[in-house]
Amino acid sequence: MNGDFLGKFLGNQNRARIVRVFVLDQLGVFTVTQMAKRSGVGSSATAEEIKALEQLGVVKKAKFAIQVGKAKRVVTGKQNEHAWSFDLSSKYAVPLSKFIHEVSPVHYKTIMSVLKRSGRLSAILLSGSFVGDPTRPVDLIVAADSLNESRLDSAVRALEPTLGREIRYAAFSTLEFRYRLTIQDKLIRDTLDYPHVVLLDKLRIL
């Protein structure tokens, strides 16, 4: 492939959102409709960007996998719609994945700004997909006083197009969060014992 990859790649916000979905869900398979919904990009623009990314060698056409008992198998029959996945065999796969995760901190201020409407925040932990490890139990832990759970849920859902996937989160009152830290709660330990980001620590205990 001739030409400068980055020069072709770094074109617009729509492409950035779509690439983020593919990179953060590398085993996922998406139709244009599914990608448009996940990324928050219009269907026609999504189709154009996926075509461009396929030509660049970033994504490839793929088949859906179905669950059969405890195993998954790939559907080999004809699908009603074309679908694509991140091309893990591409020479760009590793550097692009690293790039996406390393530039994520530019979104930290946005996360703080959106979440602060949910209550008097005392602690925010980022894990899971935010740090490139979707095997962790949650992506976000929030501790706050006077927490409005409805506002928090709306705030988290508003962040999902930016991250490119569903955000798994847990929320606690400040008192309960302190208690869970004290008793070495499994969820908290499974977050703190692995790569994570402390976005806020007013308690000064993290």
Secondary structure by P-SEA (a helix, b strand, c coil): ccccccccccccaaaaaaaaaaaaaccccccaaaaaaaacccaaaaaaaaaaaaaaccbbbbbbbbbcccccccccccccbbbbcccccccaaaaaaaaaaaacccaaaaaaaaacccccccbbbbcccccccccccccbbbbbccccaaaaaaaaaaaccccccccccccccaaaaaaaaaaccaaaaaaaaccccccccccccc
